[in-house]
Amino acid sequence: MKKTLILASFLALATPAFANQCPTLMKKVDEAMVTAKLDDATKKQVMDLYSKGKAEHEAGKHDESVADLNAALKLLGQ
């Protein structure tokens, strides 16, 4: 029972942390796109991941949002 309460507490605290991380990652993608020198295909991939991550954030799917936004940053060399 004690382990269940600890896990529930952790999950309750972790979700807001991811929620706050999404806007920071979106801002990093925005800033990196200003100076990025990408081919059209890579730019499209980045923007698709960004759009998907933003939609996931708005839907409350913060783990998925963070993963997609980090993938976009990786393509940008960040």
C-alpha positions in Angstrom: 0.0 0.0 0.0 2.8 2.4 0.9 4.5 1.8 -2.4 1.3 2.5 -4.3 0.9 5.8 -2.5 4.6 6.7 -3.3 4.1 5.9 -6.9 0.8 7.8 -7.1 2.5 10.8 -5.5 5.4 10.6 -8.0 3.1 10.4 -11.0 1.1 13.4 -9.7 4.2 15.5 -9.4 5.8 14.2 -12.7 3.0 15.2 -15.0 3.1 19.0 -14.3 6.9 18.8 -14.7 6.5 17.5 -18.2 3.8 20.0 -18.9 6.1 22.8 -18.1 8.9 21.3 -20.2 6.9 21.3 -23.4 6.7 25.1 -23.9 10.4 25.4 -23.2 11.2 22.8 -25.8 8.9 24.5 -28.3 10.7 27.8 -27.7 14.1 26.1 -28.3 12.8 24.7 -31.6 11.6 28.1 -32.6 14.9 29.7 -31.8 16.9 27.0 -33.6 14.8 27.3 -36.7 15.8 30.9 -37.1 19.5 30.1 -37.9 19.2 26.5 -39.0 20.5 25.5 -42.4 18.3 22.5 -43.3 17.3 20.9 -46.6 13.6 21.1 -47.3 12.9 17.5 -46.3 14.6 17.9 -42.9 12.8 21.2 -42.3 9.5 19.5 -43.0 10.4 16.7 -40.6 11.2 19.2 -37.9 8.0 21.2 -38.4 5.9 18.0 -38.5 7.4 16.9 -35.1 6.9 20.4 -33.7 3.2 20.5 -34.8 2.7 17.0 -33.4 4.4 17.9 -30.1 2.4 21.0 -29.7 -0.9 19.2 -30.3 0.1 16.4 -27.9 1.0 19.1 -25.3 -2.4 20.7 -25.7 -4.1 17.3 -25.4 -2.3 16.6 -22.1 0.0 13.9 -23.6 3.2 15.5 -22.2 5.4 12.4 -22.4 4.8 12.1 -26.1 5.1 15.8 -26.7 8.5 15.9 -25.0 9.7 12.9 -27.1 8.6 14.5 -30.4 10.0 18.0 -29.5 13.3 16.4 -28.5 13.4 14.5 -31.8 12.9 17.8 -33.6 15.8 19.4 -31.6 18.0 16.4 -32.5 17.3 17.0 -36.2 18.3 20.7 -35.6 21.6 19.6 -34.0 20.6 20.6 -30.5 
